[in-house]
Amino acid sequence: LGIVAAPVSAASPKDPTTLTATALTPDATIVGTKSESGQAAQTDPALVGRTDSTPINVIIKYDFDATASYAGGVAGLAPTSPQVTGKKLKDNRGAVDAYESYAKGKAGRISAAVRNSVPSAQIKKTFSTAYGGVTARIPANSVAALLKVQGVVAIQSDTLNQTQDDNTTFIGAQAVWPSLGGS
């Protein structure tokens, strides 16, 4: 049994799927983002290189597309994205249920690898329908280690952002408040 391998190159160094191996060996592993949303996700630069162990809340993007954006590509699983199928998720139950099962299984395996790499990581919630990842609480200095876990494609800050505009006038709340006894 023989394996023939040629040098690998790619046209664009910015392409996240770029393979940089010049020779393949039996023990070589090439890891690259495979999902469409995984290719688009970016790690928050403020998280990279932190050396303190302060617990931080993050969103970890896993290497699978959310059900709402899955356009196909996994053998045996039909697309579920309404943009591709022309159907609402609720009107495409068979394909959606099959892909959700796949996504939850994949998320479970990646989460186990995350916990193995960073035992103190607390996985909070999995988002398979609309994001393709999890929320977690991790030590700040573990970001680099987590980015090396197969299936993790990006780590982003999970922060609560408040709007800067007062929308009470827009929705007419100021006109209603006096009738309810408020100012």
C-alpha positions in Angstrom: 0.0 0.0 0.0 1.5 3.3 -1.0 0.5 6.9 -0.7 1.5 9.5 -3.2 1.5 13.1 -2.1 2.4 16.3 -3.9 3.5 19.6 -2.4 0.5 21.7 -1.3 0.1 25.3 -2.1 -2.7 27.9 -2.3 -3.3 31.1 -4.3 -4.1 33.4 -1.4 -2.3 33.6 2.0 -5.3 35.3 3.5 -7.5 32.3 2.7 -8.2 30.5 6.0 -8.2 27.2 4.3 -4.7 27.7 2.9 -2.6 24.7 3.4 1.1 25.4 4.1 2.5 21.9 4.1 5.2 21.3 1.5 5.4 17.6 2.1 3.0 15.1 3.7 4.1 12.4 6.0 2.1 9.5 7.5 1.8 11.4 10.8 1.1 14.8 9.3 -2.2 16.5 10.2 -3.6 19.4 8.2 -6.3 21.3 10.0 -8.4 24.0 8.3 -11.8 25.6 8.6 -14.4 23.7 6.6 -17.7 25.4 7.3 -18.7 28.6 5.5 -19.4 30.5 8.8 -16.2 29.1 10.3 -14.2 30.8 7.5 -15.9 34.1 8.2 -15.5 34.1 12.0 -12.7 36.0 13.6 -11.2 35.9 17.0 -11.4 39.1 19.1 -7.9 40.6 18.9 -8.2 41.9 22.5 -8.4 38.3 23.8 -5.3 37.0 22.0 -2.1 37.0 24.1 -3.7 37.7 27.5 -1.5 36.3 30.3 -3.9 36.8 33.2 -6.2 34.0 34.4 -9.2 36.3 35.0 -12.4 34.3 34.2 -14.0 35.9 31.0 -17.2 35.2 29.2 -16.7 34.3 25.6 -18.5 32.9 22.6 -16.6 30.1 20.9 -17.4 29.6 17.2 -17.2 25.9 16.3 -16.4 24.6 12.8 -20.0 23.9 11.7 -22.6 26.1 10.2 -25.7 27.0 12.1 -28.9 25.3 11.0 -30.4 28.5 9.7 -27.4 29.0 7.4 -26.4 25.5 6.4 -26.3 25.4 2.6 -25.3 21.8 2.2 -22.0 20.0 1.9 -22.1 17.4 4.6 -22.7 14.0 3.0 -26.2 12.7 3.6 -27.5 16.0 5.0 -29.8 18.2 2.9 -29.4 22.0 3.1 -31.5 23.7 5.8 -30.9 27.4 5.1 -34.2 29.1 4.1 -32.2 31.2 1.7 -31.2 28.0 -0.1 -34.3 25.8 0.3 -36.9 28.6 0.0 -38.6 27.1 3.1 -38.9 28.3 6.7 -37.0 26.1 9.2 -40.4 24.9 10.6 -41.5 23.9 7.2 -38.4 21.8 6.5 -38.5 19.6 9.7 -37.0 16.4 8.3 -33.8 18.1 7.0 -33.7 20.5 10.0 -34.0 17.7 12.6 -31.3 15.6 10.8 -28.9 18.6 10.7 -29.6 19.7 14.2 -28.8 16.2 15.4 -25.5 16.3 13.5 -24.7 19.8 14.8 -25.4 18.9 18.4 -23.2 15.8 18.1 -20.4 17.8 16.6 -20.8 20.5 19.3 -20.7 17.9 22.0 -17.4 16.4 20.6 -15.8 19.8 20.3 -16.9 20.8 23.7 -15.4 17.7 25.2 -12.1 18.6 23.4 -12.4 22.1 24.8 -12.8 20.8 28.4 -9.9 18.4 27.8 -7.7 21.2 26.7 -8.8 23.7 29.4 -10.4 21.7 32.3 -11.6 24.9 34.0 -13.6 25.9 30.9 -17.3 26.1 31.7 -19.5 25.6 28.6 -22.7 27.4 29.2 -25.0 27.1 26.2 -24.9 25.6 22.7 -26.3 27.6 19.8 -26.7 25.3 16.9 -29.7 26.9 15.1 -28.4 30.5 14.8 -24.7 30.6 15.5 -22.8 27.3 15.5 -20.9 27.5 18.7 -21.2 27.9 22.5 -21.0 30.5 25.2 -18.4 29.7 27.9 -16.5 31.1 30.8 -12.8 30.5 30.5 -9.5 31.8 32.0 -8.3 34.7 29.8 -4.9 33.1 29.3 -6.5 30.0 27.8 -7.5 31.6 24.5 -4.4 30.5 22.6 -4.8 26.9 23.8 -8.5 26.8 22.8 -7.7 28.1 19.3 -5.5 25.0 18.9 -8.5 22.6 19.6 -9.7 20.9 16.5 -13.1 22.3 15.7 -12.6 25.7 17.4 -12.4 28.4 14.7 -12.7 31.7 16.7 -13.2 33.1 20.2 -15.1 36.3 20.7 -15.9 38.4 23.7 -19.4 37.8 25.1 -20.4 41.2 26.4 -23.7 43.0 26.9 -23.9 46.0 24.7 -26.5 48.8 25.3 -27.9 51.0 22.6 -26.7 54.6 22.7 -30.0 56.0 21.5 -33.1 56.6 23.6 -35.8 54.8 21.7 -38.6 55.8 24.0 -39.8 58.6 21.8 -39.6 56.5 18.7 -41.9 53.8 20.1 -44.2 56.4 21.7 -43.5 55.4 25.3 -43.4 59.0 26.5 -47.0 59.5 25.4 -48.2 56.4 27.2 -46.3 56.7 30.5 -48.4 59.5 32.0 -51.6 57.5 31.5 -49.9 54.6 33.5 -48.9 56.9 36.4 -45.2 57.3 35.3 -43.2 60.3 34.2 
